[in-house]
């Protein structure tokens, strides 16, 4: 009898009046998104935000191929959402943050006292040096690393440099850029191609690459667009050509979201002054005002942020 009473007393009840939403997001957004979500939940006690990090292309395929329910998708490249999500799965997207490619490493990495923005490629190509990068078919940081190699070949005038870099240390390719951090921190590799924000968030050393190479300067777009690479497409066996462009992160609310108003309000908080502060504290610069190709489709709560550079304090609109 006592056992029955114990089991009866331990039955859990589902919390009442709790609203939840699911976000699929790029791995490089994990730290700022956790901080934004924590602050949002603090301001909205009845809300629970569930997040699934993955490579941006994987996030998109969860929606398009696996049909997994999701309220928000946030990608490290607006190209992914524009190619896979809009307009079939969402009416709009906005570009809200930027980044740049760097060479990141731990303090005691081989030749860390020698490497700089002019000799990094020679250091990486040494036989006793290993480096990691993410999978171009899964993650924008992966195909951006390939694009950076091709830009470097042009910038330094060294024919064949990109092929040499992409063919080396392929056993250290991982699904997303966040997976590379553990390889560096555990001394499994010496260096990695990484986003500047991720290097900062994990207190790693990094070499800033020339603007002609790092994909972080919008003024260099004409140069960036001079290189391309192919990635897995929307159907089995297909390939899509990705052209170089300065890095800009994109976010969208899914058309079939069960909590669309809540999801839009979360995005409004993300691009508010408080959300932008969290991103800057995480080493990632926001795009102000954000960029969209579908202004006529934007919810009014987001459109007000587009019309001015001086965005007001967030107001709870739920």
Secondary structure, DSSP 8 states (H G I E B T S, - for coil): -HHHHHHHHT-----TT-EEEEEEEEGGGHHHHHHHHHHHHHH-TTEEEEEEEE-HHHHHHHHHTS----SEEEES-HHHHHHHTBTTTBS--EEEEE--EEEEE-TTSTTTTT--TTTHHHHHTSTT--EEEE-TTT-HHHHHHHHHHHHHHHHHT-TTHHHHHHHSSGGGEESSTHHHHHHHHTTS-SEEEEEHHHHHHTT-EEEE--HHHHS--GGGHHHHTT-EEEEE-SSTT-EEEEE----EEEEEE-TT-TTHHHHHHHHHHHTSHHHHHHHHHTT--EEEEEEES-GGGS-HHHHHHHT-SS--------
